[in-house]
Amino acid sequence: MSIETSRIGRKCERAVVTAYQELREVGQPDMQAFAACTTLYRIHHPESSITEARRLVAEWIDHHVVRKADGQTPGCDC
């Protein structure tokens, strides 16, 4: 299930995708893994609203895990 995350440029994006994959690999349900990753993102970006964090995390998971796509995604500059 894991993808190669070293090619992901943003630190937060890489951390979120890695955490999501690892949580799913140890049996965490999708929504619990998603919620944990949203919390992870907000720890690093407390200025982000919960809605914005959920949107970004969902886009990153969809892009990297579901579609296994390359290229840029929207998000923070870190």
N, C-alpha and C positions, 0 to 999 in steps of 0.2 A: 504494500500500500504506500510506502514511503516514496516521496519524490526527492530529487537532489535539491536541497534548499540552498546550497552554497552559491548558486547562480542568482539568488534573490538579492538585489542590491540594498534595499532598506532593512535596517536592523530590526525594526518593529515588525515589519512584514515577515521577515525570516523567522523571528521568534514566535509569532502567532501561528504560522503554518507548521513549524516544527512541533510546537506544543499541541496543536490540534491533532496532528498525525500520531504523536506519541500517546496521547490520551485515548484515541480511538483504538490504537494497537493493543492497549492493555484492557480494552473492553468497556470503556466509558461510552454511554449513549451519545449520539450526535448532539442533542441539545445541551447536555451537560458539558461536553467538550467545547461547544460553541460559546456557552456562557462563561466558562473559565477563560477562554481566549479573549472574549470581550473585556473581562476584568483585567487580564494581563495588559491589553492595549491601554486601558484607562489608567492603570498604575503608572505607565510611562507617559501618558498624555492626559493628565487630570483636567485639562481645559476642554477636552472633547466631551460632547454630550453623549449620553447613552445611545441615542438614536444614531449619531454619527459613527460611534464606535461599532455598533452592530452592523451598520451598512458596510463599513470598511472591512471588518472581519469576514462578513458574508462574501463580499467581492473577492477578497484574497483567497478564501477557501474554495470558492467556485472556480476561480482562475487557475490556481495551482494544483488543487487536489482533485476536483471534479473533472475539469476540462483538461488538466495537465498542459496548460498553455504556457507559452513563453511570452516575453515582452513585458512592457510596463503596465502597471495598474495604477489607479488613483490612490492617493494616500498622503501620508506625512512626508517630510523631507529628511527624516533621520536615517 
